[in-house]
Amino acid sequence: MANYGMLRDYRFTDESEDIRGAKLYGLDDEKLGKIDDVIFDYSSGLIRYVVVDTGGWLRTKKFIVPAERLRASAKHDDDFTVDLTKVQVESFPPYVETDLESDDQWLDYEGRYRSKWEADPVMHRDGTDRNITPTTQQMPGNSPSTRAAGASDAVRSESVEEAEMEDAESIEPGYAAGTSTVDIDVSAVGIGPRWDTFQDRLRERRKDVIGTGGIEDEYRKAG
């Protein structure tokens, strides 16, 4: 069994904390679809991708977006945006949900998928010169004086990052015996309040999610 899984039929007690059903918009406010599910790491509960249901405009119906590429929509409350167009989405290798059942298959797919995003250190679409993410110099507040002022913050941020990595590495496959939650010492990535709440709830209730539909037994065997 692969190390990644999905929520599928699992439902949170408070539906307002669930991002499934939120709309996803692309460049020029083009609606790409709705978030149908998430792909998360069983060991940490961290979300790696969102699964987007296009409603039919894409031949394979669904595609995935790396969680770190999402932003809260400035135009639509409780919805999200990503720097993609439908044409760019159509260039991705087809998403096949069953690939998640095999580490090898998923790693192969993930490699082919990520290669469509990455070229040199700047993210852009293959075959175009359009930058999706700004270069270092293009980032807001990246003047020499601002960088100097932020140097101490960067050091502190690096320390927090290292602590989070150590915390994740210390989590054994599955969950701690006798507990139903995962202690969260570091807050989720700040994509927006709705996302942050959802990520926190998923990590807290990871045991319940893994235990749904026999996933717990399969995961224990795999570990």
Contacts in CASP RR format, 6 or more apart in sequence:
PFRMAT RR
TARGET T0000
AUTHOR 0000-0000-0000
METHOD contacts of the structure
MODEL  1
MANYGMLRDYRFTDESEDIRGAKLYGLDDEKLGKIDDVIFDYSSGLIRYV
VVDTGGWLRTKKFIVPAERLRASAKHDDDFTVDLTKVQVESFPPYVETDL
ESDDQWLDYEGRYRSKWEADPVMHRDGTDRNITPTTQQMPGNSPSTRAAG
ASDAVRSESVEEAEMEDAESIEPGYAAGTSTVDIDVSAVGIGPRWDTFQD
RLRERRKDVIGTGGIEDEYRKAG
1 101 0 8 1.000
1 218 0 8 1.000
1 219 0 8 1.000
1 221 0 8 1.000
1 222 0 8 1.000
2 100 0 8 1.000
2 101 0 8 1.000
2 102 0 8 1.000
2 103 0 8 1.000
2 106 0 8 1.000
3 41 0 8 1.000
3 42 0 8 1.000
3 43 0 8 1.000
3 103 0 8 1.000
3 222 0 8 1.000
4 39 0 8 1.000
4 40 0 8 1.000
4 41 0 8 1.000
4 42 0 8 1.000
4 48 0 8 1.000
4 100 0 8 1.000
4 106 0 8 1.000
5 39 0 8 1.000
5 40 0 8 1.000
5 42 0 8 1.000
5 100 0 8 1.000
5 215 0 8 1.000
6 37 0 8 1.000
6 38 0 8 1.000
6 39 0 8 1.000
6 40 0 8 1.000
6 51 0 8 1.000
6 97 0 8 1.000
6 100 0 8 1.000
7 20 0 8 1.000
7 37 0 8 1.000
7 38 0 8 1.000
7 40 0 8 1.000
7 202 0 8 1.000
7 209 0 8 1.000
8 37 0 8 1.000
8 212 0 8 1.000
9 212 0 8 1.000
10 208 0 8 1.000
10 209 0 8 1.000
10 212 0 8 1.000
11 18 0 8 1.000
12 18 0 8 1.000
12 201 0 8 1.000
12 205 0 8 1.000
17 197 0 8 1.000
17 198 0 8 1.000
17 201 0 8 1.000
18 198 0 8 1.000
19 35 0 8 1.000
19 38 0 8 1.000
19 50 0 8 1.000
19 80 0 8 1.000
19 194 0 8 1.000
19 195 0 8 1.000
19 198 0 8 1.000
20 35 0 8 1.000
20 36 0 8 1.000
20 37 0 8 1.000
20 38 0 8 1.000
21 34 0 8 1.000
21 35 0 8 1.000
21 36 0 8 1.000
22 34 0 8 1.000
22 35 0 8 1.000
22 78 0 8 1.000
22 79 0 8 1.000
22 80 0 8 1.000
22 194 0 8 1.000
23 31 0 8 1.000
23 33 0 8 1.000
23 34 0 8 1.000
23 35 0 8 1.000
23 73 0 8 1.000
23 76 0 8 1.000
23 79 0 8 1.000
23 80 0 8 1.000
24 31 0 8 1.000
24 32 0 8 1.000
24 33 0 8 1.000
24 34 0 8 1.000
24 35 0 8 1.000
24 50 0 8 1.000
24 52 0 8 1.000
24 65 0 8 1.000
24 70 0 8 1.000
24 79 0 8 1.000
24 80 0 8 1.000
24 81 0 8 1.000
24 82 0 8 1.000
25 31 0 8 1.000
25 32 0 8 1.000
25 73 0 8 1.000
25 75 0 8 1.000
25 76 0 8 1.000
25 79 0 8 1.000
25 80 0 8 1.000
25 81 0 8 1.000
25 82 0 8 1.000
26 32 0 8 1.000
26 81 0 8 1.000
26 82 0 8 1.000
26 83 0 8 1.000
26 84 0 8 1.000
26 85 0 8 1.000
27 83 0 8 1.000
27 84 0 8 1.000
27 85 0 8 1.000
28 85 0 8 1.000
29 75 0 8 1.000
29 81 0 8 1.000
30 85 0 8 1.000
30 86 0 8 1.000
32 52 0 8 1.000
32 54 0 8 1.000
32 82 0 8 1.000
32 84 0 8 1.000
32 86 0 8 1.000
32 89 0 8 1.000
33 52 0 8 1.000
33 53 0 8 1.000
33 54 0 8 1.000
33 55 0 8 1.000
34 52 0 8 1.000
34 53 0 8 1.000
34 55 0 8 1.000
35 50 0 8 1.000
35 51 0 8 1.000
35 52 0 8 1.000
35 53 0 8 1.000
35 80 0 8 1.000
36 51 0 8 1.000
36 52 0 8 1.000
36 53 0 8 1.000
36 62 0 8 1.000
37 50 0 8 1.000
37 51 0 8 1.000
38 47 0 8 1.000
38 49 0 8 1.000
38 50 0 8 1.000
38 51 0 8 1.000
38 67 0 8 1.000
38 202 0 8 1.000
39 47 0 8 1.000
39 48 0 8 1.000
39 49 0 8 1.000
39 50 0 8 1.000
39 51 0 8 1.000
39 64 0 8 1.000
39 100 0 8 1.000
40 46 0 8 1.000
40 47 0 8 1.000
40 48 0 8 1.000
40 202 0 8 1.000
41 48 0 8 1.000
42 173 0 8 1.000
42 174 0 8 1.000
42 206 0 8 1.000
42 210 0 8 1.000
42 219 0 8 1.000
43 168 0 8 1.000
43 171 0 8 1.000
43 173 0 8 1.000
43 174 0 8 1.000
44 168 0 8 1.000
44 171 0 8 1.000
44 203 0 8 1.000
45 182 0 8 1.000
45 202 0 8 1.000
45 203 0 8 1.000
45 206 0 8 1.000
46 67 0 8 1.000
46 168 0 8 1.000
46 199 0 8 1.000
46 203 0 8 1.000
47 67 0 8 1.000
47 199 0 8 1.000
47 202 0 8 1.000
48 66 0 8 1.000
48 67 0 8 1.000
49 64 0 8 1.000
49 65 0 8 1.000
49 66 0 8 1.000
49 67 0 8 1.000
50 64 0 8 1.000
50 65 0 8 1.000
50 67 0 8 1.000
50 70 0 8 1.000
50 80 0 8 1.000
51 62 0 8 1.000
51 63 0 8 1.000
51 64 0 8 1.000
51 95 0 8 1.000
51 97 0 8 1.000
52 62 0 8 1.000
52 63 0 8 1.000
52 64 0 8 1.000
52 65 0 8 1.000
53 61 0 8 1.000
53 62 0 8 1.000
54 61 0 8 1.000
54 62 0 8 1.000
54 63 0 8 1.000
54 89 0 8 1.000
55 61 0 8 1.000
57 86 0 8 1.000
58 86 0 8 1.000
58 89 0 8 1.000
58 90 0 8 1.000
59 90 0 8 1.000
59 94 0 8 1.000
60 94 0 8 1.000
60 95 0 8 1.000
60 96 0 8 1.000
62 95 0 8 1.000
62 97 0 8 1.000
63 89 0 8 1.000
63 92 0 8 1.000
63 95 0 8 1.000
64 95 0 8 1.000
64 113 0 8 1.000
65 82 0 8 1.000
65 84 0 8 1.000
66 114 0 8 1.000
66 117 0 8 1.000
67 189 0 8 1.000
67 191 0 8 1.000
68 189 0 8 1.000
69 82 0 8 1.000
69 83 0 8 1.000
69 117 0 8 1.000
70 80 0 8 1.000
70 81 0 8 1.000
70 82 0 8 1.000
70 191 0 8 1.000
70 195 0 8 1.000
71 80 0 8 1.000
71 81 0 8 1.000
71 82 0 8 1.000
71 191 0 8 1.000
72 79 0 8 1.000
72 80 0 8 1.000
72 81 0 8 1.000
72 191 0 8 1.000
72 192 0 8 1.000
72 193 0 8 1.000
72 194 0 8 1.000
72 195 0 8 1.000
73 79 0 8 1.000
73 80 0 8 1.000
73 81 0 8 1.000
74 81 0 8 1.000
78 194 0 8 1.000
80 191 0 8 1.000
80 195 0 8 1.000
83 132 0 8 1.000
83 133 0 8 1.000
84 132 0 8 1.000
88 125 0 8 1.000
91 116 0 8 1.000
91 125 0 8 1.000
91 126 0 8 1.000
92 113 0 8 1.000
92 116 0 8 1.000
93 109 0 8 1.000
93 112 0 8 1.000
93 113 0 8 1.000
93 116 0 8 1.000
95 109 0 8 1.000
95 113 0 8 1.000
96 109 0 8 1.000
98 105 0 8 1.000
99 105 0 8 1.000
99 106 0 8 1.000
99 108 0 8 1.000
99 109 0 8 1.000
100 106 0 8 1.000
116 125 0 8 1.000
116 126 0 8 1.000
117 123 0 8 1.000
117 132 0 8 1.000
119 126 0 8 1.000
122 131 0 8 1.000
122 133 0 8 1.000
122 135 0 8 1.000
123 131 0 8 1.000
123 132 0 8 1.000
123 133 0 8 1.000
124 130 0 8 1.000
124 131 0 8 1.000
124 132 0 8 1.000
125 132 0 8 1.000
131 138 0 8 1.000
136 142 0 8 1.000
160 186 0 8 1.000
163 185 0 8 1.000
163 186 0 8 1.000
164 185 0 8 1.000
164 186 0 8 1.000
167 185 0 8 1.000
167 186 0 8 1.000
171 182 0 8 1.000
173 219 0 8 1.000
173 220 0 8 1.000
173 222 0 8 1.000
173 223 0 8 1.000
174 206 0 8 1.000
174 207 0 8 1.000
174 210 0 8 1.000
174 216 0 8 1.000
174 219 0 8 1.000
174 220 0 8 1.000
174 223 0 8 1.000
175 182 0 8 1.000
175 206 0 8 1.000
175 207 0 8 1.000
175 210 0 8 1.000
176 182 0 8 1.000
179 207 0 8 1.000
180 205 0 8 1.000
180 207 0 8 1.000
180 208 0 8 1.000
181 204 0 8 1.000
181 205 0 8 1.000
181 207 0 8 1.000
182 203 0 8 1.000
182 204 0 8 1.000
182 206 0 8 1.000
182 207 0 8 1.000
184 200 0 8 1.000
184 203 0 8 1.000
184 204 0 8 1.000
187 196 0 8 1.000
187 200 0 8 1.000
188 195 0 8 1.000
188 196 0 8 1.000
188 199 0 8 1.000
188 200 0 8 1.000
188 203 0 8 1.000
189 195 0 8 1.000
189 196 0 8 1.000
189 199 0 8 1.000
190 196 0 8 1.000
202 209 0 8 1.000
209 215 0 8 1.000
210 216 0 8 1.000
210 219 0 8 1.000
END
